[in-house]
Amino acid sequence: MAVYTEVPDDDLAAFVAEYDIGRVLSCKGIAEGVENSNYLLQTENGNFILTLYERRVDESDLPYFLGLMAHLADKGLPCPTPTLGRDGRALRRLCGRPAAIVTFLPGVWHRRVGSDDTGQLGTALADMHVKGMDFPLQRPNSLSVESWRPLFAQSRERAHEVLPDLAEELEAELDHLEAAWPTCARLQLPTGNIHADLFPDNVFFLGERLSGLIDFYFACTDFLCYDLGVCLNAWCFEPDTSFNITKARLMFAGYRGVRELARDEMEVMPLMARGSAMRFLLTRLYDWLHRPEGAMVTPKDPLEYVRKLRFHQRVGSAAAYGLD
Amino acid sequence: MAVYTEVPDDDLAAFVAEYDIGRVLSCKGIAEGVENSNYLLQTENGNFILTLYERRVDESDLPYFLGLMAHLADKGLPCPTPTLGRDGRALRRLCGRPAAIVTFLPGVWHRRVGSDDTGQLGTALADMHVKGMDFPLQRPNSLSVESWRPLFAQSRERAHEVLPDLAEELEAELDHLEAAWPTCARLQLPTGNIHADLFPDNVFFLGERLSGLIDFYFACTDFLCYDLGVCLNAWCFEPDTSFNITKARLMFAGYRGVRELARDEMEVMPLMARGSAMRFLLTRLYDWLHRPEGAMVTPKDPLEYVRKLRFHQRVGSAAAYGLD
């Protein structure tokens, strides 16, 4: 949760006047998205999300993010789409920050993931992958294997504060990942535009029906099956970190109903799961060790991902995920 | 800004099912209200505010707050009104906290107060006072003169961290206020239900037109003119703490267009202004000295109210406020 930038009402009125969406009726900072300032904006024309991009987002990436959302929404994926101003532009500035207005997506995210949810998740993820195939821009994954060791270096000295010997454990895992990852390139795994952060809070439901995907601000160009690794970690473990193979089976079945997985994509699934576990472990570890004293936002526990990583290390083949 | 309680989606669905407002379409924590958890709730029937009352609110006061809002809205004051469940009750429990759904009020608050704003503010405040006259419940002002010295005692030892000699200055002012306040009772000043916290962020405008008053969670039964003292402090000083007599004149004119002020109410205005300055100074001082280290919410600066208090101490009569 975070609202970083306070928008004066007259600046807001002038900003909204650049669009054909009527007058502002209400604008409330919402406790969603950790990276940016988000407002639920109501105008005479309906509901929108106003986002001010804060310092952690690289401004040069915004055309990719906004373009991908527009491309996917245009093809019928239920996701926010940028609203264009009268000048045809989606991106402008507000309070000194880059800012955009996107359409509002109804739905709530499921705090407790149901077994039925993961099937729909898999279907929607494959749908996104297929619809994103012909999107012309590219953005390398800045949180993939090359970034992990430098990121780890910023937490290494203090990793023992989280767990004794954690530094050594991660060092060994990085050695493994760095040796194994190039295999994927050699295998010429299908690549495309992936979400890369499709956690439950980024998937909306209306009742029991999946109604949309949000938050494309980690989207990038990478192996499509890496997204499944992320979702395995984010959706298929129970709160006690036990693995729920039923949820995983349903997720893969939902995915393969839309896009078939190649044999190689299945075979690298344990590696994808380990790699994505490492990625979230490292950012959580960093945020945990660098949290401001007494901050009101509690960083997510990195230990959850240590446990998930250890699970994947013991997995011999994709069959352990119900994928065969 | 604060969202304290996280509401699971299934608990929310069960809660909303107690009302005749359709299914939940969306529910987002909003960064408004420091005391409670507030959500912008969208259902098939429209927009609402869902509030979970956190520990700083005394549960036994809730029937007064909700009853007053219902009473005022029923009489046509633009303010939120509690939505009743099928059982006829406005107040129930969610996630272990008392909770209510109130109607959504469109509008944005003015970050920069315009001169035209204060006239409308005065009119709306008088309207609230008149419409609240026959509300049958009462709630003594728990932040009036009797509470100020005990509140001060909790900050006294460390007041010098804010300003050298602040403790002595406030001590002398408390002596004055405690001696002068009983005069008001002897004068039999008109009392009634007051807002007691009508700062700019609690007053909404649509364009230039005042559209509503919100946040009645400090409302209480006290001298009506005390509310004008609060508004003098909250609306009639510029950001550099210079007093804007034009804004004050317009506020009083707007007020008196709806409800005439008695001679005594005008004469005690400097005392009301000093008293309300002390009330906000003391709570801000407390919050400032007791803020958690590194907290993301910056407490409001108590020095602003030291400067306002000193201004009022030099005021000889209500004429200095443009009130005559």
Interface residues (C-beta under 8 A of the other chain):
Chain A: M1 A2 V3 E6 P8 D9 D10 L12 A13 R23 V24 L25 S26 C27 K28 G29 I30 A31 E32 L40 Q42 N47 F104 P106 G107 V108 W109 H110 R111 R112 F205 L206 G207 P292 E293 G294 A295 M296 V297
Chain B: M1 A2 V3 E6 P8 D9 D10 L12 A13 R23 V24 L25 S26 C27 K28 G29 I30 A31 E32 L40 Q42 N47 F104 P106 G107 V108 W109 H110 R111 R112 F204 F205 L206 G207 P292 E293 G294 A295 M296 V297
